[in-house]
């Protein structure tokens, strides 16, 4: 929130496409939200892997909030229980020495050219830190756990959603590298699966047809069938603010 939700970045828009009522509920502060399905998942189907171990998909972010350096040292230990796939953030691969040998230790690794949905189709559990892929995993109905030494990044009293979900006991979390196996087991438990499924149904809109709602919004804008009075007032407010 401290870097993403500033008025100057959103007030210029007349409409915001959102993937669920939770997101739309606070982004309506800036512009008119339209709730649509996530079109990346229009052909999403879970696949069963031919491994004798659960598939762990590790999705680290980039920069100071990344957990890659710490987790890289635990991969050999985690491989005793999991088949490990890593999708690296493109910012990490720009400086290869910051991969910390994780590419050589894991079973498979991918860069930004591989769509995340194809990996979530294979995953039994996701481990991440401060990556937005946390919510991709919940949308895809894949259990998720968080290891991070710092997740409480806020815009004044508006905290990150992952911080909020950790505090509510929805996502198992640790800042202790030795407890990663423990939080992964918790994520795979029936208790946490139920909690994350409940959040999935509350936070996201998942229609049978992921495309039609998007086309409906585009058609409204093309035909000027949006709320013109709202747009007029929004334009005045935007000019005053800027």
C-alpha positions as CSV (number, residue, x, y, z in Angstrom):
1,X,0.0,0.0,0.0
2,X,2.8,2.5,0.7
3,X,3.9,2.4,-2.9
4,X,0.8,1.2,-4.7
5,X,-2.3,3.0,-3.5
6,X,-1.7,6.7,-4.0
7,X,-4.4,8.9,-5.4
8,X,-2.2,10.2,-8.2
9,X,-1.9,6.7,-9.6
10,X,-5.6,6.0,-9.8
11,X,-7.6,9.2,-10.1
12,X,-6.8,9.5,-13.8
13,X,-9.0,6.4,-14.6
14,X,-12.7,6.4,-15.2
15,X,-13.0,2.7,-14.4
16,X,-11.0,0.0,-12.7
17,X,-11.4,-3.7,-13.5
18,X,-11.4,-5.8,-10.3
19,X,-11.4,-9.5,-9.7
20,X,-13.8,-9.5,-6.8
21,X,-15.8,-7.4,-4.3
22,X,-13.0,-7.1,-1.7
23,X,-10.7,-5.3,-4.1
24,X,-13.6,-3.3,-5.6
25,X,-14.6,-2.2,-2.1
26,X,-11.5,-0.1,-1.5
27,X,-10.5,0.8,-5.0
28,X,-13.9,2.6,-5.4
29,X,-12.2,5.3,-3.4
30,X,-10.4,6.3,-6.6
31,X,-12.7,5.4,-9.5
32,X,-15.8,3.3,-10.5
33,X,-14.9,-0.4,-10.1
34,X,-16.2,-3.1,-12.4
35,X,-16.0,-6.7,-11.1
36,X,-15.0,-9.3,-13.6
37,X,-13.5,-12.7,-13.6
38,X,-9.7,-13.2,-14.0
39,X,-9.5,-14.1,-17.7
40,X,-6.1,-15.9,-17.2
41,X,-8.1,-18.7,-15.6
42,X,-10.6,-19.3,-18.4
43,X,-8.9,-22.6,-19.3
44,X,-7.5,-23.4,-15.9
45,X,-7.5,-27.1,-14.9
46,X,-5.6,-28.8,-12.0
47,X,-3.2,-31.5,-13.1
48,X,-1.9,-34.5,-11.2
49,X,1.9,-34.9,-11.2
50,X,3.6,-38.2,-11.4
51,X,5.8,-37.6,-8.3
52,X,5.8,-39.4,-5.0
53,X,6.0,-36.1,-3.2
54,X,3.7,-33.0,-3.2
55,X,4.6,-30.3,-5.6
56,X,5.8,-27.1,-3.9
57,X,5.7,-24.0,-6.0
58,X,8.0,-21.3,-4.6
59,X,7.2,-17.7,-5.8
60,X,9.6,-15.2,-4.3
61,X,9.3,-11.5,-5.0
62,X,12.2,-9.0,-5.8
63,X,14.1,-6.5,-3.7
64,X,14.1,-6.0,0.0
65,X,10.9,-7.9,0.6
66,X,12.2,-11.1,-1.1
67,X,12.8,-14.3,0.9
68,X,15.0,-15.9,-1.8
69,X,18.3,-15.7,-0.1
70,X,17.1,-17.4,3.1
71,X,14.9,-20.0,1.3
72,X,17.7,-20.9,-1.1
73,X,19.6,-22.3,1.9
74,X,16.7,-24.6,2.8
75,X,15.9,-26.1,-0.6
76,X,18.0,-29.2,0.0
77,X,16.1,-29.9,3.2
78,X,12.7,-29.1,1.7
79,X,13.4,-31.5,-1.3
80,X,13.2,-34.4,1.2
81,X,9.4,-33.8,1.4
82,X,8.6,-31.8,-1.8
83,X,9.1,-31.7,-5.5
84,X,10.2,-28.0,-5.8
85,X,9.4,-25.7,-8.7
86,X,10.5,-22.0,-8.6
87,X,9.3,-19.2,-10.7
88,X,11.7,-16.3,-10.4
89,X,10.7,-12.7,-10.5
90,X,12.1,-11.1,-13.6
91,X,13.9,-8.5,-11.5
92,X,15.9,-11.3,-9.8
93,X,17.1,-12.8,-13.0
94,X,18.4,-9.4,-14.2
95,X,21.2,-10.0,-11.6
96,X,21.9,-13.7,-11.7
97,X,24.2,-13.8,-8.7
98,X,21.2,-12.9,-6.5
99,X,19.6,-16.3,-7.3
100,X,21.9,-17.7,-4.6
101,X,22.1,-21.1,-6.3
102,X,18.4,-21.8,-6.0
103,X,18.2,-22.6,-9.7
104,X,20.7,-25.5,-9.3
105,X,19.1,-26.9,-6.2
106,X,15.4,-27.0,-7.1
107,X,13.8,-29.6,-9.4
108,X,12.6,-27.1,-12.0
109,X,12.7,-23.3,-12.4
110,X,11.1,-20.8,-14.7
111,X,11.3,-17.1,-15.6
112,X,8.7,-14.5,-16.5
113,X,8.1,-16.1,-19.9
114,X,6.2,-18.9,-18.3
115,X,2.6,-18.0,-17.3
116,X,2.0,-18.5,-13.6
117,X,-1.3,-20.3,-14.3
118,X,0.4,-23.2,-15.9
119,X,2.5,-23.7,-12.8
120,X,-0.4,-23.3,-10.4
121,X,-2.2,-26.1,-12.3
122,X,0.6,-28.4,-11.1
123,X,1.1,-27.1,-7.6
124,X,-0.1,-28.8,-4.4
125,X,1.1,-25.9,-2.2
126,X,2.6,-22.4,-2.7
127,X,5.3,-20.7,-0.6
128,X,5.8,-17.0,-1.1
129,X,6.7,-13.8,0.7
130,X,5.3,-10.4,-0.4
131,X,4.5,-11.4,-4.0
132,X,1.1,-10.7,-5.4
133,X,1.1,-14.4,-6.4
134,X,-0.2,-15.1,-2.9
135,X,-3.6,-14.0,-4.2
136,X,-3.2,-15.8,-7.5
137,X,-2.8,-19.0,-5.5
138,X,-5.9,-18.4,-3.5
139,X,-7.8,-17.6,-6.7
140,X,-6.6,-20.9,-8.2
141,X,-7.6,-22.7,-5.0
142,X,-4.0,-23.7,-4.2
143,X,-3.0,-23.7,-0.4
144,X,-0.5,-20.9,0.3
145,X,2.0,-20.2,3.2
146,X,4.2,-17.1,3.7
147,X,7.8,-16.8,4.9
148,X,9.0,-13.3,5.2
149,X,11.0,-11.3,7.7
150,X,9.0,-8.2,6.9
151,X,5.4,-8.1,5.6
152,X,3.9,-5.2,7.5
153,X,4.1,-2.5,4.8
154,X,1.3,0.0,5.0
155,X,-0.1,3.4,3.8
156,X,-0.6,4.9,7.3
157,X,-3.2,2.6,8.9
158,X,-4.0,0.8,5.6
159,X,-2.0,-2.5,5.9
160,X,-1.1,-5.0,3.2
161,X,-3.8,-7.6,2.6
162,X,-1.3,-10.4,3.2
163,X,-0.6,-8.9,6.6
164,X,-4.3,-8.8,7.3
165,X,-4.8,-12.4,6.3
166,X,-1.9,-13.5,8.5
167,X,-3.4,-11.7,11.5
168,X,-6.7,-13.3,10.9
169,X,-5.2,-16.8,10.8
170,X,-6.1,-17.4,7.2
171,X,-2.5,-17.8,5.8
172,X,0.1,-19.6,7.9
173,X,3.1,-17.4,8.4
174,X,6.6,-17.5,9.9
175,X,9.6,-15.2,10.0
176,X,11.8,-18.1,11.2
177,X,13.5,-20.0,8.3
178,X,13.5,-23.2,10.4
179,X,9.7,-23.2,10.5
180,X,9.0,-23.3,6.8
181,X,8.2,-27.0,6.8
182,X,5.8,-26.4,9.7
183,X,3.8,-23.6,7.9
184,X,3.7,-25.7,4.7
185,X,2.1,-28.6,6.6
186,X,-0.4,-26.2,8.2
187,X,-1.3,-24.8,4.7
188,X,-2.0,-28.3,3.5
189,X,-4.2,-29.2,6.6
190,X,-7.9,-29.4,6.3
191,X,-8.3,-26.5,8.7
192,X,-6.3,-24.0,6.6
193,X,-7.7,-25.3,3.3
194,X,-11.2,-24.5,4.6
195,X,-10.2,-21.0,5.7
196,X,-8.6,-20.1,2.4
197,X,-11.5,-21.5,0.4
198,X,-13.8,-19.3,2.4
199,X,-11.6,-16.2,1.7
200,X,-11.6,-17.3,-2.0
201,X,-15.4,-17.2,-2.2
202,X,-15.5,-13.9,-0.3
203,X,-12.7,-12.0,-2.0
204,X,-13.0,-13.2,-5.6
205,X,-15.6,-13.4,-8.3
206,X,-15.2,-16.6,-10.2
207,X,-17.8,-17.0,-13.0
208,X,-18.1,-20.0,-15.3
209,X,-17.4,-17.7,-18.2
210,X,-14.3,-15.6,-17.4
211,X,-14.6,-13.4,-20.5
212,X,-18.2,-12.2,-20.9
213,X,-18.1,-9.7,-18.0
214,X,-15.0,-8.1,-19.4
215,X,-16.6,-7.8,-22.8
216,X,-19.7,-6.3,-21.2
217,X,-17.7,-3.6,-19.5
218,X,-15.8,-2.8,-22.7
219,X,-19.1,-2.5,-24.7
220,X,-20.5,-0.1,-22.1
221,X,-17.5,2.2,-22.5
222,X,-17.6,1.9,-26.3
223,X,-21.3,2.8,-26.4
224,X,-21.1,5.5,-23.7
225,X,-23.5,3.5,-21.5
226,X,-21.5,4.2,-18.3
227,X,-22.7,6.6,-15.6
228,X,-22.0,9.9,-17.3
229,X,-22.9,11.9,-14.2
230,X,-20.4,10.0,-12.2
231,X,-17.7,10.6,-14.9
232,X,-18.5,14.4,-14.9
233,X,-18.1,14.7,-11.2
234,X,-15.1,12.4,-11.1
235,X,-13.4,14.6,-13.7
236,X,-14.0,17.7,-11.6
237,X,-12.6,16.0,-8.5
238,X,-9.6,14.7,-10.5
239,X,-8.8,18.2,-11.9
240,X,-9.1,19.8,-8.4
241,X,-6.9,17.2,-6.8
242,X,-4.2,17.3,-9.5
